[in-house]
Amino acid sequence: MGRQKKYLFKGPSIFLKWVLLYAIRCYWWLMPLKWKRSCIFRMSCSNYVFNSTRDFGFVYGIMALKERWNKCRPGYHAEYKKNKLCLHLIDGSDVNDEEISEFILQHYQK
C-alpha cells in the first residue's frame, strides 16, 4: 500500500518534469536568436530552469522559473563596487559580476 501511494505521488511529478523539459527544448529550437532577449545572467534563464528541473524535479524547476521571472526584468541599475560591476535588480536583489552575462559586462566596460 505504501509503495503505491509513493508511486502515485511521483508519477504526475515525473510526467510534468518531462513536459517542462520538453517545452524548454522546444523554446530553444523554435525561437530565433534575434527574438530572444539577452539575459542579464551568465547562465540564461531557460538554461537555469532546465538544469534545475532536470537535477531536482518539477517543483524545484517551477520555483526556479518563478525566481528568475521575478528577477530578470528590465529596469536594473548598474554600479561599480570595488572595481566590480554590480546590478541592482528591480526586486531589490543584487547580482555580482561572476553571475552577470558577458553581453552586459561588455556593455559596461570601463
PyMOL commands that place a pseudoatom at each C-alpha (Angstrom):
pseudoatom trace, name=CA, resn=MET, resi=1, chain=A, elem=C, hetatm=0, pos=[0.000, 0.000, 0.000]
pseudoatom trace, name=CA, resn=GLY, resi=2, chain=A, elem=C, hetatm=0, pos=[2.801, 2.438, 0.915]
pseudoatom trace, name=CA, resn=ARG, resi=3, chain=A, elem=C, hetatm=0, pos=[4.612, 1.874, -2.355]
pseudoatom trace, name=CA, resn=GLN, resi=4, chain=A, elem=C, hetatm=0, pos=[1.500, 2.547, -4.393]
pseudoatom trace, name=CA, resn=LYS, resi=5, chain=A, elem=C, hetatm=0, pos=[0.963, 5.903, -2.696]
pseudoatom trace, name=CA, resn=LYS, resi=6, chain=A, elem=C, hetatm=0, pos=[4.604, 6.827, -3.240]
pseudoatom trace, name=CA, resn=TYR, resi=7, chain=A, elem=C, hetatm=0, pos=[4.355, 5.794, -6.894]
pseudoatom trace, name=CA, resn=LEU, resi=8, chain=A, elem=C, hetatm=0, pos=[1.101, 7.696, -7.412]
pseudoatom trace, name=CA, resn=PHE, resi=9, chain=A, elem=C, hetatm=0, pos=[2.653, 10.821, -5.921]
pseudoatom trace, name=CA, resn=LYS, resi=10, chain=A, elem=C, hetatm=0, pos=[5.804, 10.610, -8.063]
pseudoatom trace, name=CA, resn=GLY, resi=11, chain=A, elem=C, hetatm=0, pos=[4.038, 9.715, -11.322]
pseudoatom trace, name=CA, resn=PRO, resi=12, chain=A, elem=C, hetatm=0, pos=[2.481, 13.096, -12.144]
pseudoatom trace, name=CA, resn=SER, resi=13, chain=A, elem=C, hetatm=0, pos=[5.572, 14.923, -10.923]
pseudoatom trace, name=CA, resn=ILE, resi=14, chain=A, elem=C, hetatm=0, pos=[7.867, 12.924, -13.218]
pseudoatom trace, name=CA, resn=PHE, resi=15, chain=A, elem=C, hetatm=0, pos=[5.482, 13.423, -16.136]
pseudoatom trace, name=CA, resn=LEU, resi=16, chain=A, elem=C, hetatm=0, pos=[5.313, 17.184, -15.510]
pseudoatom trace, name=CA, resn=LYS, resi=17, chain=A, elem=C, hetatm=0, pos=[9.099, 17.311, -15.213]
pseudoatom trace, name=CA, resn=TRP, resi=18, chain=A, elem=C, hetatm=0, pos=[9.494, 15.864, -18.706]
pseudoatom trace, name=CA, resn=VAL, resi=19, chain=A, elem=C, hetatm=0, pos=[6.775, 18.163, -20.084]
pseudoatom trace, name=CA, resn=LEU, resi=20, chain=A, elem=C, hetatm=0, pos=[8.626, 21.209, -18.726]
pseudoatom trace, name=CA, resn=LEU, resi=21, chain=A, elem=C, hetatm=0, pos=[11.968, 19.977, -20.082]
pseudoatom trace, name=CA, resn=TYR, resi=22, chain=A, elem=C, hetatm=0, pos=[10.388, 19.332, -23.487]
pseudoatom trace, name=CA, resn=ALA, resi=23, chain=A, elem=C, hetatm=0, pos=[8.774, 22.796, -23.504]
pseudoatom trace, name=CA, resn=ILE, resi=24, chain=A, elem=C, hetatm=0, pos=[12.151, 24.428, -22.831]
pseudoatom trace, name=CA, resn=ARG, resi=25, chain=A, elem=C, hetatm=0, pos=[13.788, 22.394, -25.600]
pseudoatom trace, name=CA, resn=CYS, resi=26, chain=A, elem=C, hetatm=0, pos=[11.030, 23.455, -27.994]
pseudoatom trace, name=CA, resn=TYR, resi=27, chain=A, elem=C, hetatm=0, pos=[11.617, 27.071, -26.975]
pseudoatom trace, name=CA, resn=TRP, resi=28, chain=A, elem=C, hetatm=0, pos=[15.335, 26.707, -27.728]
pseudoatom trace, name=CA, resn=TRP, resi=29, chain=A, elem=C, hetatm=0, pos=[14.613, 25.121, -31.088]
pseudoatom trace, name=CA, resn=LEU, resi=30, chain=A, elem=C, hetatm=0, pos=[11.726, 27.317, -32.289]
pseudoatom trace, name=CA, resn=MET, resi=31, chain=A, elem=C, hetatm=0, pos=[12.688, 30.816, -31.156]
pseudoatom trace, name=CA, resn=PRO, resi=32, chain=A, elem=C, hetatm=0, pos=[15.043, 32.655, -33.498]
pseudoatom trace, name=CA, resn=LEU, resi=33, chain=A, elem=C, hetatm=0, pos=[18.074, 34.130, -31.782]
pseudoatom trace, name=CA, resn=LYS, resi=34, chain=A, elem=C, hetatm=0, pos=[17.159, 37.654, -32.844]
pseudoatom trace, name=CA, resn=TRP, resi=35, chain=A, elem=C, hetatm=0, pos=[13.848, 37.384, -30.944]
pseudoatom trace, name=CA, resn=LYS, resi=36, chain=A, elem=C, hetatm=0, pos=[15.401, 36.098, -27.745]
pseudoatom trace, name=CA, resn=ARG, resi=37, chain=A, elem=C, hetatm=0, pos=[16.148, 38.779, -25.210]
pseudoatom trace, name=CA, resn=SER, resi=38, chain=A, elem=C, hetatm=0, pos=[19.694, 38.868, -23.910]
pseudoatom trace, name=CA, resn=CYS, resi=39, chain=A, elem=C, hetatm=0, pos=[19.601, 37.564, -20.358]
pseudoatom trace, name=CA, resn=ILE, resi=40, chain=A, elem=C, hetatm=0, pos=[21.423, 39.559, -17.695]
pseudoatom trace, name=CA, resn=PHE, resi=41, chain=A, elem=C, hetatm=0, pos=[22.618, 36.349, -16.043]
pseudoatom trace, name=CA, resn=ARG, resi=42, chain=A, elem=C, hetatm=0, pos=[25.648, 34.354, -17.167]
pseudoatom trace, name=CA, resn=MET, resi=43, chain=A, elem=C, hetatm=0, pos=[23.502, 31.209, -17.214]
pseudoatom trace, name=CA, resn=SER, resi=44, chain=A, elem=C, hetatm=0, pos=[20.430, 32.147, -19.203]
pseudoatom trace, name=CA, resn=CYS, resi=45, chain=A, elem=C, hetatm=0, pos=[17.045, 31.848, -17.576]
pseudoatom trace, name=CA, resn=SER, resi=46, chain=A, elem=C, hetatm=0, pos=[15.981, 28.920, -19.755]
pseudoatom trace, name=CA, resn=ASN, resi=47, chain=A, elem=C, hetatm=0, pos=[19.236, 27.046, -19.024]
pseudoatom trace, name=CA, resn=TYR, resi=48, chain=A, elem=C, hetatm=0, pos=[18.862, 27.738, -15.294]
pseudoatom trace, name=CA, resn=VAL, resi=49, chain=A, elem=C, hetatm=0, pos=[15.293, 26.416, -15.216]
pseudoatom trace, name=CA, resn=PHE, resi=50, chain=A, elem=C, hetatm=0, pos=[16.188, 23.437, -17.438]
pseudoatom trace, name=CA, resn=ASN, resi=51, chain=A, elem=C, hetatm=0, pos=[19.111, 22.403, -15.204]
pseudoatom trace, name=CA, resn=SER, resi=52, chain=A, elem=C, hetatm=0, pos=[17.090, 22.912, -12.013]
pseudoatom trace, name=CA, resn=THR, resi=53, chain=A, elem=C, hetatm=0, pos=[14.220, 20.817, -13.355]
pseudoatom trace, name=CA, resn=ARG, resi=54, chain=A, elem=C, hetatm=0, pos=[16.498, 18.081, -14.693]
pseudoatom trace, name=CA, resn=ASP, resi=55, chain=A, elem=C, hetatm=0, pos=[18.521, 17.803, -11.479]
pseudoatom trace, name=CA, resn=PHE, resi=56, chain=A, elem=C, hetatm=0, pos=[15.908, 18.387, -8.770]
pseudoatom trace, name=CA, resn=GLY, resi=57, chain=A, elem=C, hetatm=0, pos=[12.474, 17.799, -10.322]
pseudoatom trace, name=CA, resn=PHE, resi=58, chain=A, elem=C, hetatm=0, pos=[9.393, 19.634, -11.465]
pseudoatom trace, name=CA, resn=VAL, resi=59, chain=A, elem=C, hetatm=0, pos=[8.563, 21.512, -8.271]
pseudoatom trace, name=CA, resn=TYR, resi=60, chain=A, elem=C, hetatm=0, pos=[12.089, 22.903, -7.925]
pseudoatom trace, name=CA, resn=GLY, resi=61, chain=A, elem=C, hetatm=0, pos=[12.068, 23.800, -11.633]
pseudoatom trace, name=CA, resn=ILE, resi=62, chain=A, elem=C, hetatm=0, pos=[8.865, 25.797, -11.224]
pseudoatom trace, name=CA, resn=MET, resi=63, chain=A, elem=C, hetatm=0, pos=[10.352, 27.576, -8.194]
pseudoatom trace, name=CA, resn=ALA, resi=64, chain=A, elem=C, hetatm=0, pos=[13.470, 28.392, -10.261]
pseudoatom trace, name=CA, resn=LEU, resi=65, chain=A, elem=C, hetatm=0, pos=[11.246, 29.706, -13.073]
pseudoatom trace, name=CA, resn=LYS, resi=66, chain=A, elem=C, hetatm=0, pos=[9.351, 31.936, -10.649]
pseudoatom trace, name=CA, resn=GLU, resi=67, chain=A, elem=C, hetatm=0, pos=[12.598, 33.224, -9.125]
pseudoatom trace, name=CA, resn=ARG, resi=68, chain=A, elem=C, hetatm=0, pos=[14.101, 34.114, -12.496]
pseudoatom trace, name=CA, resn=TRP, resi=69, chain=A, elem=C, hetatm=0, pos=[10.811, 35.550, -13.776]
pseudoatom trace, name=CA, resn=ASN, resi=70, chain=A, elem=C, hetatm=0, pos=[10.763, 37.980, -10.857]
pseudoatom trace, name=CA, resn=LYS, resi=71, chain=A, elem=C, hetatm=0, pos=[14.439, 38.925, -11.202]
pseudoatom trace, name=CA, resn=CYS, resi=72, chain=A, elem=C, hetatm=0, pos=[15.001, 39.042, -14.949]
pseudoatom trace, name=CA, resn=ARG, resi=73, chain=A, elem=C, hetatm=0, pos=[13.177, 42.233, -15.773]
pseudoatom trace, name=CA, resn=PRO, resi=74, chain=A, elem=C, hetatm=0, pos=[14.244, 45.457, -17.404]
pseudoatom trace, name=CA, resn=GLY, resi=75, chain=A, elem=C, hetatm=0, pos=[14.993, 48.277, -15.037]
pseudoatom trace, name=CA, resn=TYR, resi=76, chain=A, elem=C, hetatm=0, pos=[18.146, 47.173, -13.279]
pseudoatom trace, name=CA, resn=HIS, resi=77, chain=A, elem=C, hetatm=0, pos=[20.652, 49.717, -12.054]
pseudoatom trace, name=CA, resn=ALA, resi=78, chain=A, elem=C, hetatm=0, pos=[24.377, 49.109, -12.642]
pseudoatom trace, name=CA, resn=GLU, resi=79, chain=A, elem=C, hetatm=0, pos=[27.057, 50.341, -10.281]
pseudoatom trace, name=CA, resn=TYR, resi=80, chain=A, elem=C, hetatm=0, pos=[30.734, 49.663, -9.692]
pseudoatom trace, name=CA, resn=LYS, resi=81, chain=A, elem=C, hetatm=0, pos=[31.766, 48.498, -6.213]
pseudoatom trace, name=CA, resn=LYS, resi=82, chain=A, elem=C, hetatm=0, pos=[35.487, 47.947, -5.647]
pseudoatom trace, name=CA, resn=ASN, resi=83, chain=A, elem=C, hetatm=0, pos=[36.102, 47.938, -9.423]
pseudoatom trace, name=CA, resn=LYS, resi=84, chain=A, elem=C, hetatm=0, pos=[33.491, 45.205, -9.959]
pseudoatom trace, name=CA, resn=LEU, resi=85, chain=A, elem=C, hetatm=0, pos=[30.160, 45.646, -11.668]
pseudoatom trace, name=CA, resn=CYS, resi=86, chain=A, elem=C, hetatm=0, pos=[27.066, 45.027, -9.538]
pseudoatom trace, name=CA, resn=LEU, resi=87, chain=A, elem=C, hetatm=0, pos=[23.499, 45.052, -10.836]
pseudoatom trace, name=CA, resn=HIS, resi=88, chain=A, elem=C, hetatm=0, pos=[20.701, 46.127, -8.515]
pseudoatom trace, name=CA, resn=LEU, resi=89, chain=A, elem=C, hetatm=0, pos=[17.599, 44.324, -9.757]
pseudoatom trace, name=CA, resn=ILE, resi=90, chain=A, elem=C, hetatm=0, pos=[14.046, 45.559, -9.659]
pseudoatom trace, name=CA, resn=ASP, resi=91, chain=A, elem=C, hetatm=0, pos=[13.140, 43.045, -6.913]
pseudoatom trace, name=CA, resn=GLY, resi=92, chain=A, elem=C, hetatm=0, pos=[15.800, 44.513, -4.601]
pseudoatom trace, name=CA, resn=SER, resi=93, chain=A, elem=C, hetatm=0, pos=[18.409, 41.785, -5.021]
pseudoatom trace, name=CA, resn=ASP, resi=94, chain=A, elem=C, hetatm=0, pos=[21.942, 42.263, -6.338]
pseudoatom trace, name=CA, resn=VAL, resi=95, chain=A, elem=C, hetatm=0, pos=[23.853, 40.321, -8.982]
pseudoatom trace, name=CA, resn=ASN, resi=96, chain=A, elem=C, hetatm=0, pos=[27.639, 40.357, -8.763]
pseudoatom trace, name=CA, resn=ASP, resi=97, chain=A, elem=C, hetatm=0, pos=[29.994, 40.251, -11.728]
pseudoatom trace, name=CA, resn=GLU, resi=98, chain=A, elem=C, hetatm=0, pos=[30.510, 36.459, -11.540]
pseudoatom trace, name=CA, resn=GLU, resi=99, chain=A, elem=C, hetatm=0, pos=[26.816, 35.955, -12.369]
pseudoatom trace, name=CA, resn=ILE, resi=100, chain=A, elem=C, hetatm=0, pos=[26.414, 38.740, -14.948]
pseudoatom trace, name=CA, resn=SER, resi=101, chain=A, elem=C, hetatm=0, pos=[26.347, 37.742, -18.610]
pseudoatom trace, name=CA, resn=GLU, resi=102, chain=A, elem=C, hetatm=0, pos=[29.266, 38.586, -20.873]
pseudoatom trace, name=CA, resn=PHE, resi=103, chain=A, elem=C, hetatm=0, pos=[26.930, 40.726, -23.011]
pseudoatom trace, name=CA, resn=ILE, resi=104, chain=A, elem=C, hetatm=0, pos=[26.159, 43.016, -20.067]
pseudoatom trace, name=CA, resn=LEU, resi=105, chain=A, elem=C, hetatm=0, pos=[29.775, 43.081, -18.857]
pseudoatom trace, name=CA, resn=GLN, resi=106, chain=A, elem=C, hetatm=0, pos=[30.982, 44.211, -22.311]
pseudoatom trace, name=CA, resn=HIS, resi=107, chain=A, elem=C, hetatm=0, pos=[28.334, 46.912, -22.388]
pseudoatom trace, name=CA, resn=TYR, resi=108, chain=A, elem=C, hetatm=0, pos=[29.523, 48.384, -19.072]
pseudoatom trace, name=CA, resn=GLN, resi=109, chain=A, elem=C, hetatm=0, pos=[33.279, 48.002, -19.552]
pseudoatom trace, name=CA, resn=LYS, resi=110, chain=A, elem=C, hetatm=0, pos=[35.286, 50.993, -18.391]
for i in range(1, 110): cmd.bond("trace and resi %d" % i, "trace and resi %d" % (i + 1))
show_as sticks, trace
zoom trace
